[in-house]
């Protein structure tokens, strides 16, 4: 029993033997060929156990080899839940199985299988709602649940969402789909043909015998489709969901296409269903269609000695194919009483046991494969009889029935009816413009499938407004291809219906006894069909079992509602390309030349710091801070929001939207101002400058620029104010020149009088800088003598270069956002959105002085009056760590602990080069906010760090540096 092996070349195989590859699976180097999937390569390397189940961690192997199950899920460092059955091997890729504690062969989670009797269906609804213990269970389940592990450091995959249109969309490129596409295109329709497989042809690529026997040349049909000018072939594309107006989501590896069609043809075929018996999930037990896919697509012999469990003619075709490729057929077990197809194989010496079933698969000693099966005559109730026959084998092939791949039909509003003779759901009433053909339509014979495809394609083209053609109806089969009861219930359990969720026969029986005895209730209580496979291999068996329990027909039970998506679609594909614009300031190229390391701020790229050769990031930032404190620095603040409000009602409007009084701002003056919403929540801050009696110019935060501009424009319209808001964010460049030598740098370049008397602190002036029209505000966000200079954006680079040249003799240095945040923290200035949250009001942030209740009205006034009348529940304080710089430090967001309960959180923390200490801001309860008091911060590692509550600002508390030049 050597397990799966690679065969000599097989006609039509999908692999390229001239291009060998290697990849790594759980530390083992695996050889492969281009065209191999991960599953086929692992099987060719002799591995049968390829994964572990979700709930009980049972070993699993290939089941469908067709994306219809999740027995083999793997992940790499960057991609999770890769479907190994269909995912091509990439050179040197490194993958491992998901949901294991120690790997596939030595999974420690296998102990859960031994505890399965204590984990019946619905146990989580009953056992874990104790209020005291629930947090413990919740943490346990969070660790155990799930499949792949997300790598938060993986690079973002950017995909593209496309839009396309066609006359006829044909879903499924099997024989009937190929015929439908040709028929529609011959009628003049523009056809798009999609198929989830890497190559078109469908079952004809892995089940060629029937078509050859019927004298049909499928390769010629495929060639005609590929060369037809009216057909756009899209292999490797899944029709994932149907939406109103024949809009279908087509998911590919790197993008999604929203296809709008005039008519849709579903030629989606069937999903083969597993039989149900004890240990039917062992590695080495696979569907007949899977065995054929492995043989004809990847030249894999799936086993050496096989037992086949069959209930249709397809099973005998599988047996012939296996035998032709060197597989020894130990026994064919036919669930039907008198199989007419058995005669040929019996004549070749193959034993066929009719009216029998497999009651149990016997695992190998390591439980990673099949050692034997136990056979017994089928009973009417499907119970395991006491006596049986044991047959040695290393693999089991199942070919007992099918379920239609009709999810798209149902999503489109089509209704299915149960054909008792065929033992299959077939399309009944379909909406206008939707057509079905082939095996999903109950048509099985090769020639009939082609005829049914031509019928559907012709009707679809006519519906799309193209030329009509004669489309004779094709009769459905009258012979059942699915066994009505492919079950054997075993007293020891382990008869699995849903491999995704590890659901056993008795789980469904128990659920029905507890009252969950309709298809929809059973689905939700047991979670059958709710795993990643979406019921492809379990839904039909679940309905059959429920019908048996209720002594009704499948038609009376009904199917569950089908919703998108048919197959799981990666979130990256759903997200599309992300529409994530990156704006650059006018001086961006100059920053690059200076060695800037950029960071995203809202939609802008801003210099975080400027890299200096030989220095660490921290050293570079400290160097920039010292330049501002000791000499002069320059920062690009162009991303700040900039607005101008002008008109007769401009002052009245300003008074209404800002919390502070603005009427007493004289022309040429500025004022710090806050914006609140109706709930009194602080939403933004900025500076307002008065240009003249009816015109104001102001700034907002970078992150709030768009939202604040939109909200102020809305309020102007809502209140019918006679003023106009003009956004200047992108039209003006701005630079902040700060430091004790800032005036000395700027003065030779401007015609504005910069003396303290003519241009005092908080002044606003207009003039020219380096010959450029400029607006200058004397502000002090970083706590030094500084000028914020606004000029037209197209002249921003010229301004930056002029200031840098003028500052050379004064030791000027550019500084970035990181240094700016430290400088403002030393001054105790908040950043809205970092030191505030969605419930912060001005008083608790220490900004109550900026709220003027004497005004008749401003937005949020009523709410703030109520809040200000109540005792504070938290206040923003400064703190200085007791710990030295080299110790492990708290981070932003870490909690303040007092008396073993949470008493606040850190909002900002940084090393201050000026104070040579770690300083920060934090919200704390008033009881621990006393200046000089000690607060305790819990770090990431769970340890505690002490800090002293400090008065604000930490640096230059009398504001002397901003008012007098040194």
N, C-alpha and C positions, 0 to 999 in steps of 0.2 A: 504494500500500500504506500506508494511513493507520493501520492497526492497529485495535484494538477501539474501538467507538463506542457511545454511548447511543442507543437507539431511541426512537421516540415511545411513548406509554403502551401497555402490553401488558396484556390482561385477566388479572387475578389477580396482578399484580406485587406484590412485597413492599415496595417502596419508597414513601415518602410524598413526592411531588413538591412538596407545599405546605410542607415543612419542610427547606429547604436547610441544609447544614452545610459546614464546612471543617475540614480537619485538615492536619497537616504530615508529609510523608514524606521523610526525608533532605534536609531543607531546602527542599523544594518544597511550596507550598500546593496542596492537592488539594480540589476541590469534591466534594460528595457530597449524598445525601439521607438522611433518617432511614430506617432499614431496610436501608441499604447495609451490606455487609461491607467490610472494608478492601480485600480483593481486588477486589470488584466496583467499588468507587470508583476504584481505581488503573487497572483496565482501562478504565473509562468515560473516564478522563483520557488514554487513549491509550498507556498503558505496557503492554508485554508481558513484559519481563524484570522480575521482582518479587523475586527472591531468588538465593542462591548455594548450591550443593550443599555437603555436609558435608566430603567428603574432597578433591575436586579443585577446588572453588570454581567449578564450571561454572554459567553463568547458567541460571536456572530460571524458568518461568512457571507459570500455573495448570494443574493436571493434573486433579483430581477436583472441585474447588470444593465439597467436601463433608466436610472433616475426615478424609479417608482418606489423605492424604499430607502431607508437610511441605515441599513446594516453596516455600511462602510462609510463612515464620516471621518475625515482627517482634518488637520489644520497645520499651517506653517506658522512662522513667527508673525506674519502680517495678515494672513487670511484665515478665517475660522469657518468650520462646518463646510469644508470642501467635499462635494459629492464625488467620491473616488470612482464610482461606476462610470461616470461620463467625463470626468476632468482629465485632460491629457497630461501625460508626464512632461515635465520641464527639466531640462538638463540641470543637474546638481541641486535640485530642490530638496528641502529637508522637511519632512512631514512626520506627524505622529497621530495616532488614533485619539479621538476625543473621548471624554467621559471615562477615563481610566485612572486608577490610582496605582501606578506602577507598570503600565504598559499592557498590551493585549494579552500576552501569555501569562503574566503574573499579576493580574489585577486584584488588589486587595479588597476591592469593593464586591468581590464575588460572595462575600459573607452575606450580603443582602439577599441573595438567592435562597440561602438557607433559612432566612427569616421571613420568607414570602407569605407563610401562613398567617403571620401577624400583621401583614400589610395588604389586606384585601381591598378591592375597589371601594372608594369612598371613605377609607379609614381616616383620611386627613380632615374630613368633614366632622368626624365624631370625636376624635381622640385628643385634639390639640387646641381646644378653645378654653382651656383653663387660663384665667387672666394672669395668674401668678407665674405659670410656666410657659405661657405662649411666647414671650421674648426669647426663651431658650430654644424652643422648637423652631421659631422663625429663623434664628441664626443657623441652626443645624440644616434646615431645608435650603437656605440660601447657599450653603456650602455644597450640599449634595446635588441640588437641582441644576439644570442647564446642561449644555453640551460643550461647545467650544469655549475657550477662555479668551476674552477680549484683551488685545495688546493695546493699551492706551497710547503707546509711543509709536504705533505703526503710522506710516505716512498716509495722509488722506488720499483716497482714490477719487479723482475727479472724472466724472462721466458726462456724457452729453445726451440730452433729450432731443430726439428728432421727431419731425412731423412728416407724414407721407399720406398719399391718396392713391386709390386704385379703383378700378371698376369691380373686380372680383378678388377677394382674398380667399385663398385655399389653405386651410390649416391641416397639415399632414401630407407628407410627400411619399406615402406608400403607394401601392398600385392604383387604388381608386383615386387618390389625390392627384397623382400624375395624369391619369386619364381626365379628371375634371379640369385641371389646369389647361391641358391641350384643347379640350372641347371649348372652353370659354374663350381662350385666345384665338382659336380658329373662327369664332363668331365676331371677332373684332374687339374683344374686351382687353383692357390692360390688366394683367393678372400678376398678383404677388403670391408666390408659393413659399410657405414657411414650414420648417420641420425642426424639431428640437435636436435631432441627431446631427452628427458631424458630416454625414453624407446622406443624400436623398435615396429613396428606394424602399424605405420602410421594411416590412417583413420579407420582401423579396431579396434583401441583402443577407438575411440569415435563415430563410426558409425557402430556398430556391426550387426544391424538388417539385412541389405542386405546380409551379408555373412552367417548369420544363415539361412535366407530364402533359400539361394542357397545350403545349406547343406555343407558348408565349415567350417572346424575346424581350425580357424586362430591360436588358441593357440598351436595346434600341430605343425603348420608351424613355429611358432616362436621358439618353443622348438627345432625343428630339426635344425634350423639355428644356434642356440646358442651351440648346441652340435656337429655340423659338424666340423671335424678336419681341413677341408680346408677353413673355413670361419673365418675371424677375424672381430668381431663385434665391432664397435666403436660408441656408442650412445653419444649424447651431442656433436657431432662433425659436424661442418658446412663446406661443400665444398664451399669455399669462392671465388675461382677464378680458371679459367682454363688457362693453358699456353702451349706453344709449346711442341709437343711430348708427349701428354697425361700426362702432369705434372699438378697436381691439388693441390692447397693450402688448407689444412684441418685445420681449426681453432677450437681450443678447449679453455676451460676456462683459462688454464695456459700455453699453448704452441701452436705452429704451427708445423704441419708436412707437409713437401714437398713430396707428394706422386708421385712416377713415376710408371705409369701403362702401360701395353701393350695394354689394351683396357678399355673403360669406358662405363658403362651403366647408363643412366639417368632415374631414376624412381622417379622424383622429384614432381610429382603430380601437383596440381593446387593451385592458390591463389584465394580465394573467393572475389568477388567484391561487394562493397556497391552500393545500388541504390541511385539515386540523387533526392532529393526533399528538400523543405525548412526545415531547422533545422534538417537535417539528421545526424548531429554530436552530438546530445544531449546525455548525459549519459543515459544508458538504451536502446540505439539503438545499436544492435550488429548483427554480421553475424550469420547465422545458424550454421556454423561449430564451431563458438566460443561458442554458446549455448551448443552444444553437447560436446565440450571439457570440459566445466565447469561441465556438468552433470556427464559424465562418468569417467573423470580423477580426479576431485576434489570434486565430490558430492555437487555441488553448484546448487541450483535452482535460475536462474538469475533474475526472476521476479515472481510476483503473477498472474498478468493478462496481457496477451500478445496479440498483434496484429502481424500477420505474413504477410509480403509482399513477395510473391513467384512468380516464373516464371519457375519452373522446378519440377521434381518429388522429388528431394532432399528436397525441402521445406516441402513437406507433411510428409516425414520421420522425419523431425525435429519436426513438429507439433505433431506427434504421440508420440515421445519421451518426449516432454515437458508435454503433457497431462498425460502420464503414470507416471510422477514424480510430479504430483500435480499442474501443472501450468494451470490456467484457460485460455482457448483460446477464447478471445473475438470475434475475426474475422480473417478469412484468406482472404487476398486481393490478387487475382491472376491476373497478368498483361495479361495473355493469354485469348483468348475469350472462349475457351471450354476445360477446364482442365479435362482430364479423371480421374486423380488421386483424384479428389474431392469427388467422390461418397462415399467412405468408411467413411470419416469424417463427411460428411453431414448426413449419416445414424446414426452417434453417436451424432447428435445434434449440430455440429459445423457449423456455418454459413460461407459460402464461397462466396465471391463477385468477379465474374469474369470480365475480360476486364476492370479492374479498377486499380487505383494506389493511393498511398499516395501522397497528394499534400503538406502536411505540418504536422510537429510534433509540438504539443503545449507543451511548457515547463511548469514545475511546477512554483509556484510563486517565488521560490528562484533560478529558472533557472538551478537547479542542477539535473534535471531529466525530465521524460516525464509524462505529465498528460493526454494527449489524442492525437489522430491523426485525420486528416481530410481526408476523402476518397471521390473520385469522379471518374466517368468513364474516361478511358484513351482517350485522343485525339490523332489524327494522328501526330500532331506537338509536342506533349508532353507539351502543355501549360496548366497551371492551370485554370480550368473552374471557372465561377463565383459562382456556387452553389456547396455545398459539404455536406457530412454527417460527423458528429463528433462522435468518439468512444473513450470512456474513457479506459485508460490502464496505466500500469506503466512500460511497456517495449515493444520494437518493434524488431522483428526478420526479417532479410533480407536474402533472398535466391533467388537471381535473376540472378546470373551468375558467371562465373569463368574466370580466365586468366591463361594460362599455366606457370608453374614455369620453364621457358625454358632459363634462363640466361646463364647457363653453356653450353647449346647447342649452343647458339648464340656466346658466347665467343670463342668456339672451331671452329667457322667458319660454323656452320650449318645454313641453311636457312629455315625460316618458311613460310608457305603459309596459307591463310585464307580459312578455310572450311566453305562455306556458309551454308550448311545443319546443321553443328554442331555449327555454330556461334562461332568458336574458331580457334586460330592460332595453327597449327599442324606442326610437323617436315616434311620438304620436303627433300632436299638434305643434307645428313650428311657426314662429312669427314670419311675416312677409320678408323676403330677402335672405332667409336663412335656410340652408339645405344641408342634408346629411347623406353620406354615401359610404359604401364599403362595410366593413365588419361592425362599425358602430351603428350602422343601419340594419344589422342582422343579415347581411349578404356575405357569404363565406367562400363560395367557389371562385377560383382565380378568374375565369372568364367573366363570371357574373359581377365580380368586383370592378372590373374594368368597365363593363357596360353601365353599372350603377354610377361610376364616376363620370362617364360621358353624359349620363342623364342629368346629374346634379350640376355639372359645369355648364351645360347648355341652358338649363333653367336659370342659373345664376346670371349668365350673360344676358339673357332676355330680360330679366328683372332690372339689370343695370342699364337697359336701353340699347343694347347691341342687337345684332342680327339674331333672329330666332331660328331654331333648328328643331327637327323632330326628336323628341326625348321619350322613348318608350319606357314604361315602368319596368322595374326588375323585381321579381318575386324574392321574398326573403326565404331563408332556409327553413325547413320544417323538422330538421333533426337537431336534437339538443347537443350543444358543444360544451355544456356545463352540467356537472352532476348536481341534482337538487339538494343533496345532503352529504357534502364532503367532510363529515365530522365523525370522529370516534372519541367519545368521552371516556377518560381514564380515571379510575378512583384515586390515583396519586397525582392528578393534575398535570401541569406543565403543557397543556394543549393550547398553543398561542394562536389568537385570532389577529391581534394587532401587535406587530413587532415593534412599532415605534414606542408604544406605551407599556409593553410587557403585559398585555391583557389576556387572561386565560378564559377558557370556556366557562368555568364556574363564576367568574366575575360578572358575566352577562346574566347568568341565571340569578345570582344574588341581587343584582340591580333591578331586574324585573320583579322579583319577589318584594322588593322594598318600594314598589310603586312606580319605578322609572321604566314603564313598559310601553312607551311610544318611541318612535325612531329618534325624534328630537331630544326627548328627555334622556333616553339611553345614551345618546351621543355625549351629552353634557355631563352626565353623572359619571360615566366610565371614562370619558375623554377619548373614546374610540374615534379615530379619524381626525383627531385634533392635533396630532403630531406633525412633524415636518413633511411626512408623506401624504397628508391630507386624505387618508382613507383609501388610497389607491389599491392596497392589498387587503384591506380589512372591511371596507364598507359593505360589500356584497355579502360576505360571510356573517357580518353582524346582523344584517337584515334577515338573512335566512334563519339564523338562530332565534331572533326575536319572533319571527313568524311561527317557528316551531313551538316556542314557549307558549305563544298565544293561540295556537291551533288555527292560524289564519294563513292566507296566501301572502306572498311578498307584495302583490298589488294592493291588498288591504292595508298592509303596514305602511307602504309608501317610502319614498326616499327622503333624505334630509336636504335642506336648502344648500345649494351650491353658491359659493361666493368667491370672488377673486381672492387670492391668486391660485391658479391651477397648480403651479409649482412655486416653491419659495423663490423669491427674487431678492438679491442682495440689496441692502439698504442704500449702498452707494449708487446702484443703478436707479433706484427710486428717487434718490435725491437729485440726480442730474448733475450738471456741472457746478451747481452751488451759487451761481450769480453773486460772486464775492468780489466786487470791484476793489481795486487798490489804487488810491489816488496818490500822486506824487506832488510835492511842492515844487515851486519854481527853482529852488536851490538844490534839488535832489542830486543832480550830477556833481555839484560842488561837495556835497556831503560824502558821496562815494569817493571822491578824490582825497578827502580828508580821513578816510578809513572808517566811515560810519558803519556800525552794526545796527540794522534797522529792526523795528518792532511795529506791529500793526496797532494802530490806535483808531478805533472806529473803522472808517474806510481808508484811512491814510497810512502811509509808511513814514514813520518818524525815526530819526536817529535815537537809538537807545543809549549808545555811548560811542566814543570814537576810539578804535583800537590803536594802541601804540605798541610797536614791536618790542617784545621782551617783557611786557607787562601783562598781568592777569586782568580779567574783567574788573574785579574789585579795585585793583590799583588804578586802572584807567578812570573809573568813576570817581574815586577819591581825588585823583589829580584834577578832574574837572571841577569838583566842589571847591577845592582850594583856589583854583583860578578865579572863581567868582568871588569868594570871600576875601582874597588877598589882592587881586588885580582887577581883571575884567573878563567877563565871558559873554558869549553870544549864543542864543538858541533860536532855532526856527520854530515859531509858534503860528505859522500859517494855518494849521488845521483848526485853530479856534474858530468857533462860529462867529460870524460878523453880520450884523443887521443894521439897517438904518430905517428909522420911523419918522416920517415927515408929514406935515399937514396941520390944519387948524386944530384938530383934536389929538395931536400927537402927545401933548403933555397929559391930557385927561386919560388917554389910553395907557401911558406909562404908569400913571398913578394907580390904575385899576389892576395891572398885571404884576407889579412888583410890590413886595411887602413893605419896603421902606418909603419914606416920603421923598418924592423927587421934585416937588414943585419949587423947592428952595435951591435946586441946583442951578447955579449961575452959568451963563455961557462961558465956555472955556474951563469948566470943572467936570470932574468925574465922581462917581459914587459906586461903591460895592453894593450889589443888590441881589436879592433872592427871589426865586420863583417857586410858588407852591401850587399844588392842585386843590380841588375843592375839598379834599379831606384834610388839608393842612400838611400834606406830605411834601417834603423838600424835593423838588425835581431838578433844579438847576441853579447855578449862580453865575455871576458875570459882572462886568463893569459897564455902567451907563455914562456916556459923555454927552453933554449938551453942546451942540454946535451953534444954535441960535434959538430964537424964541419958539420956533415951530419944527425944529429938526433935532433928533437925537441919534447918536451912533453908539452901538454897544456890542459886547462880546458875550458869547455863551461858551459852555464847555465843548470840547471836541466831540465827545460822545453824544451830546444833546443838540448839536447844531441843527440837524435835519428836523428832529421831533419838535424842538422849540420853535423853529421858524414856521413849521406847519401849524402848531397850536396857536401862535400869535396871529397868524393869518386868519385862522378860523374865528378867533375872538373878534377881530376887526370886522369881519363880515357879520358875525352873530350880533354884535352890538351896533352895527351900522355906524361905525366911527368914521369921521371925515379925515382919514389919514391913510398913508400907503406904507407898507413894509417892503423894503428892498433887501434881498439877501446878497451879501457881499463875500460870503465864505470863500468861494472859488475865485472871486474877482480881485481880492486883495491878498497880497503876501504880507506877512508880519514877522518881525524879528525882535527879540527882547535883548537889549544890551544892558548888562547888569554887572555891578561891582563898584568898588570905590573909585576906579578911574574911568567909569562910563562917560561922565561928562567931558572929560579931557579927550576921549576918543571922538565923541560925536560933535563937539563944539566947532572944530574947524570945518566940518562938512555941511553945516546947516546955516540958514539965514534966520533961524529962530533964536531969540534970546533965551539962553538956558540958565541964566543966573537964578539962584534960589528965590530971589524976589520976583523975577519975571515969570519963572516956570517952577512954582513950588510943588511940593508933594501933592499928588492927585490932580495935577493940572492937565488940561487937554489943549494942544496947540496944533495949528496947521501951518505948513510952510514947505520948504524944500530940503532934502537931504541928498547930497552928492548930485544936485541938480534934478532930483526926482520929486514930484509932488508927494507930500507925506502928511500923515496924521500921526501925532505923537501923544502918548499918554504916559504921565509920570506915575508909575505904579510900583508895587513892591512885593510881588508874590513870593520872590525868593529871599526877601529880607535885606536887600541891598539897594543902593541908589541905582535906579534903572529906568530905562526908556523903552516903551513898547512902540515900535515904528511900523506903521501900516502904509504900504505903497501899492500901486497897481501891480497885479500878479506878473505881467509880462516884464516888469522891471525889477522883480524880486531878486534874481541872480545878481544883477548889477548892484543893488543895494548891499547884498551880502559881501560881495567882493570889495566894495568900497569901504565897508566897516572893518573887514579883516585887514585891509592894507593900512587903514588909519590906526588900527590897534596894535600893529606889529611892535612899535616902540614901547608900548605899554604892557606887553606880555599877554595879549588877548588870546583866548582859547575857546574853541567851540565846546558847548556842553549839550548833553542829550537829555532825554526824558528821565533816565535813572538818576542822574545828578539833580535834575530839577525836583524830583520827588523827595530827595533827601533834604535839599535846601528848604523846600516848603514845609517839610516835617519839622525841621529845626525851628521854624517860625510858628508851628502849630496850626498851619492852614489846612483845611480839609479839602479832599477831592470828592465831589459829588459822585456817588456810585461806588466809591471805595470806602469812604468813611461814613457813608449813609446807606440806607437800604430802603425797601419799599414801604417802610412805616416811619421813617425818621422825620420828626418835625424840628423846626429851627431851635427851639429852646433846649432840647436834650442834646443837640449838637453844639451847644454853646454859642448859638447865633441869635438868641432872643433879642439882642440889642438891635438887630437889623429888621425887626418887625415893629411897625408903627400902627398901633390900634386907634390912633386919633383920626386916621383918614376915614372918610365916609364909607369906602368900600375898597377891597382888593380881593383877588381870588384866594379862597381859603380862609378869609378873615373869621367867619363864624366858627369854623372848625377849630382854628387856632385859639380863639377866645375860650372855647370849652376846654381844649387841651392845656392851655396855660393856667386855667383855674384849678386843675387837678395836680396832685403831687406827682413828681417825676418818678417814673419806674426805672429809668436808666439815665446816665449822663456820660458825656464824652470827656475823658480825662487823658492827660499825658502821663507816661510812666518812663522810668529809667531802670533798666535791668541791673540787678546786683551782680550778675554773673560777668565773668571776663569775656573778651571777644572770642576766644578760642573755644568756649564751651558750646555744646549743642544748644540751639536757640529755638524759641517759639517762632511760629510763623503766623502770617495773617490768617484770621479765621479760628485760631486756637482759643480755647475756652478759658475764662477766668473762673476759678473755683474758690468758694468761700463756704466753710462749714460743710464740706462734702456735697455741696450743690452748686449748680451753674450760676454764676453771678455776673456773667458778661462775656464779651469776646474781643479779641484783638482785631483792629481794623487796619492798622499800619504799623510796621516795625522796620527799623534799618539801623545800620552802624553810622554814627555821626562822626565824620572826620574832624569836625570843628570842636565837638564836646568830648571826643574820644570815649564815647559810651554808646551802648545800644539804647535807642529811644523809640517810643511808639505812642500810638493812640489806641484807646480801647473804650468800649461802652461797659460800664459797670453799674451795679445797683448803688443808689445813694449811700447805703450803709457802709460801703467800702471806698467811697470817693474822696475821703478827707485827705488834704494835701499832707504829704509826709507819711501817710499810711502805707502798709504793705499789702500788695495783692499777689495772688498765686496763679500762675499760668500753667496749664497742662500741655505738655509738648506732644509731638507725634508719637514718641516712644512711650508715652504714658507717665513719664516722670514730671515732676513739678519744678517750676522756676519761680523765684521771688523777684518782685520789682517794687520800686517805690513810686507812689503817686506824686507827680511833679506838677508845679504850676506851668501854665502856658503863657507865652511861648517859651521854648527852651533857650532860644538865642535872642539876644538884644530885646529884652522885654520892654524897654522904654522907646523902641522904634527910632533910636537915634541914628542908626546907619542909613535909614531911608530918608532922613530929613536933612542931614548935614553931610557934605562931601568931606572925605578924609584926605 
